[in-house]
Amino acid sequence: MIDLRLLREDPDRVRASQRVRGEDVDLVDALLSADERRRSSGSRFDELRNEQKSLGKLVAKAQGDEKTALLQRTKELAAEVKAADAEQGAAKEEAERLLRSLANLIDPAAPVGGEEDFVTLEEIGTPRDFAAEGFEPRDHVELGQILGAIDTERGAKVAGARSYYLTGVGALLELALVNMAIAQATAAGFIPMITPALVRPAAMDGTGFLGQAAENVYFLEEEERYLVGTSEVPLAAYHMDEIIDAEKLPLRYAGYSSCFRREAGTYGKDTRGIIRVHQFEKVEMFVFTSPEDAEAEHRRLLQWEKDFLNALELPYRVIDVASGDLGSSAARKFDIEAWIPTQGKYREVTSTSNTTEYQSRRLSIRMREEGKVRPLATLNGTLVAVPRTIVAILENHQQADGSVVVPEALRPFLGGRTVLEPVK
């Protein structure tokens, strides 16, 4: 959540941020009102409590009618204190609820607009001209069948729509990508982690995923646990309710986990293949750092993502995501979209977000520096989301006979294979 003091001092900035996000601007005034009620009821409670204490001393010394009157006032005061305490508690709860409903403040550098109003920062690599090579490219589903790598029919039979099996070289390809990602991350100083796929409500809410993204989250009611849609959630909550010494920052973690998403609202979209599925594996980078270094760290995360895709020899573009397409936690987000030949367009394969102090405030994670304690910044970035990366590799590196050339950097993680051959 944002700093409440900032809201009091500059509510117009918060209103402007809500407006360009397409979020409820009236929430700002509702929160200011609740905060004022909380503070005024708190002051009233303190005044009444002080009067109670003073009255107790007077009662001890008083006699006769004076004592009777003071005792009557004591009873009235007790009721007033109780009412003021209740009012203070209700106002505090309302202010907290509204504060947690506010999205993070937009970075002024982020483009303003909706999903299509992103800004392309750069395009890397050149899409292949398959017509010039003399053949029509196959999509990843057909290539997956030829290679014995992807089985969506049995996936649907066993688990329903948007489900799949990775088989043979498909399974090996996933493991290779994960190992390659972890190797790159650890070389860059990240601590590798295998994270829980089930988390408590505090972890899910603390990272901001029970707001806009709530409809896509799986909830197990009997266990009161959520299935994570990204290991960002357990990584962010790893230091929940902790104070971290500034000398230890930045703390960088690379989390591997299964990810689960309901894909609500995507009926009819990407129903073919493994681009939009309910379960997939991912390696996520997560960083705890000082607010002052957050912007530079965001650029570093983006570069690590680019390094990974460069090693896979994939054409891609980097976009600066517009304000209306950001999640509630992100102040700014960069997406990397790989070229998908059979779709004739770029599709998102990774993203990296600077969530500034938003998540750390919600999760009560702070840093200690020169004896002072304050919120720190958190950032996240996907190093590899396996299914979409497999799609990009198969389609971009395919050959006319249905085989797929393995990018050189990936070969050591695939037992030295240089080509994925069709299954005979």
GIWO-V368996 format. One record per run of one state. SS is the DSSP state (alpha for helix, beta for strand, coil for the rest). FROM is the first residue (numbers start at 0). LEN is the number of residues. If there is no record, write none. Layout:
BEGIN
((SS & FROM & LEN) (SS & FROM & LEN))
END
This chain:
BEGIN
((coil & 0 & 3) (alpha & 3 & 6) (coil & 9 & 1) (alpha & 10 & 11) (coil & 21 & 4) (alpha & 25 & 36) (coil & 61 & 2) (alpha & 63 & 38) (coil & 101 & 13) (alpha & 114 & 3) (coil & 117 & 1) (beta & 118 & 6) (coil & 124 & 5) (alpha & 129 & 4) (coil & 133 & 6) (alpha & 139 & 8) (coil & 147 & 2) (beta & 149 & 2) (alpha & 151 & 8) (coil & 159 & 5) (beta & 164 & 2) (coil & 166 & 2) (alpha & 168 & 19) (coil & 187 & 3) (beta & 190 & 4) (coil & 194 & 3) (beta & 197 & 3) (alpha & 200 & 6) (coil & 206 & 7) (alpha & 213 & 3) (coil & 216 & 1) (beta & 217 & 3) (coil & 220 & 4) (beta & 224 & 3) (coil & 227 & 4) (alpha & 231 & 6) (coil & 237 & 5) (beta & 242 & 3) (alpha & 245 & 3) (coil & 248 & 2) (beta & 250 & 10) (coil & 260 & 18) (beta & 278 & 11) (coil & 289 & 1) (alpha & 290 & 21) (coil & 311 & 4) (beta & 315 & 5) (coil & 320 & 2) (alpha & 322 & 3) (coil & 325 & 6) (beta & 331 & 9) (coil & 340 & 4) (beta & 344 & 10) (coil & 354 & 3) (alpha & 357 & 6) (coil & 363 & 2) (beta & 365 & 4) (coil & 369 & 2) (beta & 371 & 4) (coil & 375 & 1) (beta & 376 & 9) (alpha & 385 & 11) (coil & 396 & 1) (beta & 397 & 1) (coil & 398 & 5) (beta & 403 & 2) (coil & 405 & 2) (alpha & 407 & 7) (coil & 414 & 4) (beta & 418 & 2) (coil & 420 & 4))
END
